[in-house]
């Protein structure tokens, strides 16, 4: 990790983290003088769950699910035992928006139980439909709680904190990306979301495959990001050219311990190491908290 990212105001950010984790009004008062955002990568095993908390307390959850390795759907278990306890520890009492990058169970099967407890105002649904049980249950849950449902489209923006200019923008998928629910097509139709807070930004990529990554590379968009949610759990389909375009300082790989897919792939790890990125693997290190004041950032384990 670069010194300018971690050290200059590291003590301030660390103190904020302590205040937030201990709950109460202390961290809210702190926010008035030291606005800080939080990115929380929850360790859900072979799946993904990313929580974003703006300085004003507004929240966006991107994905929430876990692969069961051939067993019965374990989404409700992951929600109750892992995700909801994390939200409680972080003092999250509501979800303002939930975005599902694509409708595979390992990205959404925990969300039905979560939205029943913390009903969101907005549901950003994926561009492809699905008959997978987790996604069908999520659609039903969103209707039950009355969330406003809109389909992900390139160019959409969600202002998380207008005072401090924190915004989430949908970069993809492009119009015309394959719209079937086959595993490969659904992966390439993953929503790509970039979140800005000051000079620090995060790029969330779902399970974007090689086709989607090539489109992004040729789109002319600025892909550079401080923090990268590495596509498709760090599979071998992550293009080195895509990683070079992003040039992440921190690369987060969400994968399950001893998963049967070989994630993360050795070649993907090597490509990230060549960029001198700090690699955080949930299978080896657990969940991750990234605190940032918009100029500097600090990493800490999410237990």
N, C-alpha and C positions, 0 to 999 in steps of 0.2 A: 504494500500500500504506500502510495506517495505521501511524503510528510505533509504536504500542504493540504491533503485531504483529511488527514487523521489528527494532526497535532495542534494546529494553531488555536482552535477553540474546542479541542477535545474534552477538556474538563467541563466546559459549559454544557456540551451535549450529553456527556455522561451524567451530569447532575440532573438534567432534564429527564433522562431515562429512569433514573432512580425515583424521581418524583412521580412519573407516570406509573411505574410499576407498583408503587406503594399506594396509589389511588389518592382520593381526596381532592381538595381544591388547590393544593400547593402547585401542582403542575399547570393548572389553568392560569393562575396568577403569573407563573413563570412565562407562559406563552405571550402575555402582554408585552414583555420586555425582550424576550428572546424567541421569536416565532420559529418553531421547529416542526418539521414534518417527519412522518414515520412510514417506513416500508417494512412490512412484516411478512417474511416467507415462512409459512407454517409447514412443519415436517409432517406430511400426510402419507409418507411412504411413497409408493409408485403412483404419483398423482401430482396435482398442483393446487395451491391455495395461496393467494397473495392479497394482503390487506394493506390499503393505503389510508393513512390518517393525515388530514391537512392540519395546519396550525389552528384553524377555527374549530376543529373537531369533526368536520365532515368526513365521511368515510366512503370508500369505494372498495368492494371486494371483487377481484378478478379470479374466477374459477374457484372450485372447491370440491374436490373429489379424490378418490383413491382406487387403484386397481386391486381386485380381490384375488388375483392369481388363480382364477378358475373356481373360486369358492362363491358362496352366495354373496349378493350385493352387500358390501360392508360400509356403504355411505353413511347410514344413520349412526353406526358405531363410531366412525371417524369424527362425525359432527359432535357427538356427545362426549367422547373421551379426549378429543384432541383440539378441534377448532373452537368450540364454544368455551372451554376452559381458558384458552389463549385470549379470546376476546374479553372474557371477564377480567383476567389479570391485567390487560391493557386498558381497562376502564371503558371499553366500547359498549355503549348501551343501545346503539341503533346502527343500522346500515342504511346509508342514503341511496346507494346504487350498487347493483350487482351486475357484473358483465361476465358472460360465458363466452370464451374464445371460440369454442366449437363443442358440439353436443356429445362427446364421448364421456362415458361414465367416470373415467378417472379424472375428469375435470369438473364434474357437476353432480355426482351422486350423493355428496354430503350436503348439498345446498338446500334440498327440500326441508330437512330438519332444522337447518339454520334459519331460513326465512320464516318458518313457523314461530320461532322464538323472537327473531329480530326482523320484522317485516320491512322490506325496503320500499322506498318511494318509486324507484326506477329500476326496471329490468331491461338491460341491454342484451337482447337475445341474438344468437349467432345467425349467420346467413344461410346455413344449411339446416334442414330438419333432420329428425332422427326418430327411430323407434326404440332406441335403447331405454331401458327401464328408468335409469336415473334421470334422463332428460325429460321423459314424459311425466314423471313424478314432479319434477321441478316446474314444468309449465302449469300443472294443476295447482301446485302450491302458490305460485305467483298469482294465479287467478283468484285463489281463495283469499289471499291477503290484500288483494286490490292494488297490486303494483302496476304502475303504468309501463306498458311493454312497447319497446321500439326495437327495430332491427338494426344491427350494427351496419354502418355505412361509412365509407372513407370520407374524411373531412369533418365528421361530427366532433364536437367538443363538449366537455363537461367541466365547468368551472368549479373547482373544489374550494378555492379561497380567492375571491376577487380582490380582497385587501392586499394580499401578498402575491397575487398573480400565479397561483398554482392551478394548473389546467391539465386535463387528460384529453388527448386528441387521438382519434382513430386514423391510423395511416393505411390500413388495409384490412381485409383483402380488396383487390380491385374489382370493379364490375367485370363480370364474365369469368371470374375464377370458377372452376368446376363446382357445381352446386349439388352433386349427388351426395348421399350419406355414406358412400364407401369409405373405409378407413383412410385411404390415401387422399381422396378428394376432400374429405372433411378436415384432415390435417392441413392441407394447403389452403383451405378456406378459413383458417384460423384468423380471428381478429388480431391485428397488430396495434398496440396502444403505446403511445409515448406520453409520459407524465413529466411535466416541467415544474420545478420549484427553484427559482433563481437560476444559478449556473449549474445546478445538479439536475440530471434527468435520468429517468428509468425507461427502458424499452421492454415491454412484455410481449412475448411472441407466441404463446400457446404452443401448438405442435407444428408450427410452420415448417413445411418440408422444402426440398430443394427447389421446386418450381416457384413457390412463394418467395423464397429467399432471392432467387434470380430476378423475379419481378421487382422486388424491393431495390435490388442493386441497380436496376435499369430505370427506376422511377425518377431519379434525380432528387429524391428527398434526402434530407440530412438524417442519416441513421445514427450518428455518433451519440453515445449515451454513457453516462457515468456508471450506471448499473444495468446489466443485461440479465434478464430472465432467459437463460439459454434455451433455444428451441428444442422441443421434443425430447426433453429430459436428457439432453446431451448425447443424442444418438449419433450414429455415424453419418447421418444425412445432414449434419450441420456443416455448411460450406466454410472453408477457411477464408474465402474472399468476403463472405458476409461478416465474419468476425473481424476481419481487418477494417471493414467499413464502419463497424460499430465502435471499435477501439475501446472496449469497456475497461474501466478501472477495476470493477468488481463483476464477476461472472457467477451467477447463482444457478446451480443445477439441482432441480428437484427430482429425485429418484429414490426408489426403495432399496433397502439393503438386500443384497443377494437376489435382486430381481432377475427374472428369466430372460430379459431382453438384452442384457449386456450393457445397460446404461449406467454411467456414461461411457461412451466409446473411447478407447485409448487415443485414437487420432484426434478426437475433439479436444480432449484434455491437452494433448501436445500442441494443438493450434492455439489454445488459450495461453498456455505457458509461454509460447513464442512471443505473445503480445505483452508479457509481464503482467497479466491480469491476476488479481487476487481471486482464486477459485474457492467457492464455498459449495460443498456438496452436502445436501441434507441426509443422504444415506450414511455419510461418515461423520458429519459434524452436527447434525440436527438442524433445527430451525434457525433463522437468522433475523435479527433486527438491524435495520439501517436507520440511524438518526441523522437528519441533516438540517442545517439552518439556511440552506440555499447556496452556500459557498463551500462548506466543509462537511464531512460526513464521518460517522463512526460506526463500526460494526460491533455487535455483541450477540452472544448466543441467545436464542429464544428457547427457553426450557418449558 
